[in-house]
Amino acid sequence: MTASSTPHAPPTAPKARRHRTELWLLGFAVVLVTVALLTVQAAQDQPFSWDLLQYILGFVVLFGIAHVAIRVLAPYADPLLLPAVAALNGLGLVMIHRLDLTARGEVTNLATSQVMWLAVGIAAFVGTLWIVRDHRTLSRYSYTLGLLGLVLLILPIVLPNSEARGGAKLWIQTPFFSIQPGEFAKILIIIFTASFLVSRRDLFTTVGKHFAGIDFPRGRDLGPLLAAWAIAICVLVLETDLGSSLLIFATMLAMLYVATERVSWMLMGLSLFAAGAVAAYFLFGHLQDRVSIWLDPFQSPDGAGLQILRSLFALAAGGLFGTGLGSGYPSQVPEIHNDFILAAFGEELGLVGLTAIVLLYLMIVMRGLRAGIGVRDSFGKLLAAGLAFTIAIQLFVVLGGISKLIPMTGLTSPFLSYGGSSLLANYILIALLIRVSNAAREPDAPKKAAPAAPVSALPTQVVKHS
């Protein structure tokens, strides 16, 4: 009996190894964040304080809760997603605390607020895993979620208590806090786009005209592309936000290409966006100001060009290995704790440290795409691809903004930057990716053996006697 059961490994063995891998990597993230916090304290000649211990304990407890939630609600999920997020979030907390210590003439406590928002984000993460037990159920409500996403996008435009920051009208001010609805809208639009493309995929891939070696879709099938273009241009014009416009359009275009595998969609999408952006440039003065500052920030070195110029100086000062954590001057860059926090890492950790951070992001993107490849249903494949692409595109837009590759945008670095809306939305995004990866890695249920037929039902056999 013992020998016969040996070849069959218990089904929990691979799952247990995944949990141990995730736990060890989370432990490494905790050690990394703790050492970084102590390094900042030493570099700034600050003693070990109770606040510092609170940050470390809060970080450990919150990600311990997240690990347990995955172990219970998504036991087969990718073990690398949560540790990569923890490392990024922890490094962001370190830099925010470092900026608190050197605030220019102000008393700030952004790190404490960030830990509180982290707690809310982890609660949203656990809640999403608890509510969405099967990612395929989201496709049933795709049109409702898509409509809600559009409503969230236009809320800052129509509400009287909206607030403009950095020239972009993206925030809604409440008596207790500010919220950026567009951060949540991007997730809802991705869910709708994935469901819509799955339902129309055959039509998009089989019908069309062949011209110059390229398959072009019919005019009546251009609805999704035109809708994405219209949403992106409206956000660009009405909210003066180039970052969100690029993020929404590029994500939808990438999902359209994944669903159809047609290069013609990419060519038409890029052409439409370029034509719309050029037209908006000549029609609206605020876009002309953005582009002129991007082309020549020295025309206003103490005004609109100050942020990008100081960002470039910070990156140049960092060089290859940086000035050392806690030993630079990142507080000289206005609003560096938001969309320019990567410039702070570029100064103090140099190109090597900034590359390591980018690799953490790319790990999340790669594992998200891998989950999309492994999952069996088409909706899950497109959903994972859209969620992974939106992180990759957001990283590109942020890096392009701080290095003057593209005009400055209002996007924040996921999990690194200070802010509640971005942190909360990105934890919901990661929870959905973990749900898809769990479905991709979950083993098939063992097939039940057919019940043995009774002896009376067995066929009669003629046995030849030798």
N, C-alpha and C positions, 0 to 999 in steps of 0.2 A: 504493500500500500504506500509506503514512504517513497519507494523508488519511482512508482508511477506518477506521483504528484510533483516530483522534483522539476520536470521540464516546464511546468506551468507556473510562471512567476506571478506573485500576487499582483492584482491590478493597481494596488496603491504604491508599489515600489517606485515607478517613474514619477508619480505625483509627489511622493515624499522627497525625492531628489530635487525636484523643481523647487519645493518649499525651502529646502536647505540652501539651495543656490541663492534664492531670493533673499533669505535671511542673512547669509554671509555677505552678500553685496550691500544690503542695507546697513550692516555693521560697518563695512568699509566706508560708506557714505557718512555715517555718524562720526567715525574717527577723523575723516577728512574735514568735516565741518568744525569739529571741536578744535583740531589743530589750527585751522584757519582763524577761528575766533581768538584763540590764545595768541596767535602771531600778530593779529591786528592790535590786541590789547598791549602787547609788548612794544610794538612799533610806535604806538601813540603814548607810551609811558603811562598807561592806565593800569590800575590794580585789578585783580580778579574780583568781580562784583557779583552781587546777587542777581542782577539783571542777566548777566552772562550765563549763570547757572540755569536761570529760568528758560532762556532760549534753547540751551542744550537739552534740558529735560523735556520741554515742550516738543522739540523736534523728535526726540526718541519716542515719546508717548504717542504722538500723532501718527508717525509712520509705523509704529507698532500696531496701532489700530487698523491702519490701512492694510498691513500685511495679514492680520487675522481675518479681515473682511474678505480679502482675496482667497485665503485658504478655505474659508467657509462657502463663499458665494461663487467663486470662479477658480476651483482647485486646479484646473489644467491650463491656466493662463500662462503667458510668456513670463518667465521669471526675471527678465532683464528690464521690462518697462518701468516698473515702480522704482527700482534702485536708480535708474538713470534720471527719473523725475526727482527723486530725493536728493541726488547730488546737485542737480541744477538749482532746485529750490533752496537747498542749504547754502550753496555758494552765493545765491542772491541775497539771502538773509545776512550772510557775512558782510557783503559789500554795503548793504543798507545800514547795518550797525556801524560799519566803518565810516560811512557818510554822516551818521548821527554824531560821531565823536568829533568831527571836524566841520560841523555846520558853521557857516560864516555869520557870526554874530547872532545866531538863533539857537534856541533850545528845541531840539526836535526829538521825537521818540518814535520814528518811523518803524524801527525794528519791532517794537512791541505791537504796533498795529499790524505789521506784516505777519507776526505769529498768530494774531487773532484771526486774520483773514485766512491763514493757512488752516486753522481749525475749522473755519466755515467751509473751506475748499475740501478738506478731508471728509467732512460731514456730507457734502454734496457728492463726493466720490462714492462713499459707502451707500448713500441713498440711491444713486443711479444704478449701482450694481444690484441693490435690493429690488428696485422697481422693474428694471429691464432685465428679466431673467433670460430672455431670448431676444437677440437683436432683431430678429425677423418680425417681431410684433410692431416695431416702429414703422414698417412699411404700410401697415393698415391705417395709420394716421398721418400719412405723408402730406396730403394736401392741407390738412389742418395745421400741421407743423410748419409747412412752407408759408402759409398765409400769416401765421404768427410771426415767422421770421421777417417777413416784409413789414409787418406792423412795427416790430421792434426797430427796424432800420429807419423808419420815417418818424418815429416818436420824437427824437431830438429836434426835428425840423418844425413840427407842429405845436409842441407843448411850449407854453410861455415860460416855464421854469427851467428850460434847457440852458446849458452853459457852454461857452466856447473856450477852448484851451488850445494854445498853440496855433490859433487861426482856424481850427476845425470845430464845428458845432456837433459834438458827439455825446455830450454828457447831459444827464437829467439830475437836477439838484433836488434833494429831499431835505426835510428838517434835520435828518440824522446822518445822512451820507450821500455821496454821489455815485451814480451807476452809469455804466456805458452799455446800453442795450445791444449795440452792434456786436459785442463779443459773443453774446448768446445767439444772435441772429445767424451768424456764420454756421453754427452747428445745425440749426434747424434747416437752413437752406441746403446744406450738404445731405441731410437725411431725405429731403424732398427730391433733390436732384438724383440721388442714387435710386430711389424708388421709381421715378419717372423714366429714367434711362433704361432700367430693367424692363419696364412694361413696353417700351418702344424700341428696344434694341434691334429686333429683327427688321423693323421698318427702316431704321437708320442705316443698317449695314447692307441691305439687299436692294434697295430702291435708289436710283439716282442716275446721273449722266456721266459718261466717261469722256474726258476732254484732256488732251495734252498729257496723257498717261496718268491722270489723276481722276479719281472718282469723286464727283461733286453731288451733294444731296439735292433733292427737289426743293423748290422754293417754299412749298407748304410745310416742309419738315424742318425749317430753320427756326421754328418757334423757340426751342430752348436756348439756342445761341443768341437770338435777338433779345430774349428776356434777360439773359445774363449781361448782355451789352447794355441794355436799358438801365438795369439796376446799377451797374458799375458807373455809368456816366451820370446818373442822377445823384449817386452818392458823391461823386467827384465834384459836381457843380453845386449842389444844394448844401452839402455839408463841408465843402472845401477840404475833403479828406482824400488825398491821393493813395495813402496806404491801404485803407479799407477797400477802396475801389479796385486796386490791383489785386488784393487778396481774394476778394469775392470772384472777380472775373477769371483770374488765373486758376483758381481751384475748380470752378465749374468747367472751364475749358479743358483742364487736365482730366477730369472725370469723363467728359465727353469723348476725349481721345481714347481713354482706357476702355470705354464701352464699345466704341465703334472701330478703333484701330485705323481710322481714316486721317491721313495727313491733311486732307482738304479742310476738315473742321478747324485744325490749328491755324492754317493759313488764313482762312476767312475770319476766324476769331481775332487774330492779331491785327489783320487789316482793319476790321471794324473798330477795334479799340483805338488803334492809332489815328484813324480818321476822326473818331469822336473826341479824342483828347486834343487833337490839333484844332478842331472847330471850337471846343470849349476854351482853349487858350486865347483865341482871337476874340471871343465873345465876353470873357469875364476877366476883370482886372486883377482879382486876387490870385488867379492862376499865373498870370504874367509875372506878378511879384515873386511867387514861389520859384518859377523857372529862372528868373533873373538872378535871384540870390544863389540858386544852385550853380549857375554858370560863373558868377563872379561874386563870391561872398565878401571880397574886400571892398566892394562899393559901399557897404554898410558894416564896417568891422565892429562898431559899438552898438549896433542895432540888430536888424534881422539876421545879419551874417555872423553874429557873435557866437552862437551855439555851435554851428558847424565848424567855424575856424578853431575854436578851442578844442573841439573833438579831434580835429586833425592834429593839433599840437600835442594832445594827450597820447594819441596813437604813435606819433613820431617820438615822443619822449620815452615811451615804453620799449621801443626797439625790439630786439629778439627775445630777451628774457625778462623784461620789465624792470621797474624800479624797486619791486618788492612789495608784498602785500602790506598795506598800511603805510607805505613810505612815499606815495605819490601825492598829487594835488588834484584829485578828481572833482572836488567840490568847486573848482573854478569853472566847470562846465554847467551852465544853467539846466535845471531839471534833469540832472544826470541820473537820478534814481528811477526815472521812468523809461522813455524810449532810447536814452543814450547810455544805459548802464553798461553796455558792451564796451563803450569807450573807456570806462573806468577799469574794466578788466584788462583791456588792451594796454593801458598805461602801467598798471601795477604787476601784471603777469606776463606782459609782452606778447609777441606773436605766438610763442609756444603755448602759453596758457590759454590764449584766445582760441587757438586751434583745438586744444583739448576740450574746451567748452562746445565748440562747433561739432566735434566728434560725438559728444554726448547727445546733442540734438539729432545728428545723423543716425545714431543708434536707435533712437525712438522712431524716426522715420523708417528706417530699414526694417525694424521689427514689426511696425505697423503694416508695411507692404507685405511682409512675409505672412502675417496673419491673413491678409486679404487673399494671398495666393493659396493658403492652406484651407480656408473655409470653403464649404461645398456649395453654398447658395450664391447666386449672382448678386443679390442685394448686399450681402455681407462683403463680397469682394469690392464692390464700388464704394460702400460705406467706409471700409478700412482705407481704401485708396484715397478717398476724399479727405478723411481725417488726417492721414499721414502727410498728404500733399499740402494741406493748409499750414501745418507746422513748418514744413520745408520752405514754402513760399514766404511765410511770415519772417522766418530767419533771414532769407535773402533780402527782403525789403528793409529789415532793420539794419543789417550789415551794409547794404547799399546806401542807406541814409547816413550812417555815421562816417562812412568813408567817401561821401560825395560822389558815389557811383550813380545814384539817382537822387531826385529831390528829396528833401527831408519829409518824413511821414510821421503820423501820430501813433504808429503801431508800437507795441511794447514787446520786449523779449519774453517769450513764454516761460513762466516759472522763475525767471530771474528778476524781472522788474518789480518795483513796488506797485501795489494796486490791488483792489479787491475784485473788480469785475473781471479782469484778465485772469487772475488766479482761479477764481471760481469757475469760469467758463472752461479753462484749460483742464481742470480736474474732471469736469464732466466729460470732456473730450477723451481724456485718457481712460476714464471708466468705460466708455463705449469701445475704445480700442481693446481694452482688456477683455471685455465681454466677447468681442469677435474672436480674439486670439484663443479664448477658452473654448469656443465652439470649434475652432480649427484644430485644436489639439486633443479635444475630447475623444476618447476611443468609442468605436461603435458598440452599441449594446449587444451583448452576446445573444445569438439566435437560439431560441428554445428548440430543443430536439423534439421532433414529431413524436407523439405518443405511440407506443408500440401497439400494433394491431392485435386484437385478440386471436387466440389460436383458431377459433372457429372460422375466422375470416381469412386465414392464410390459404393460398392456392394449393391445390393438390399437385404433388410432384410424383412422377413415376421414377422409381429407383431401379436401375438394372442390377440384378444380382449376378455377381461374377462367379 
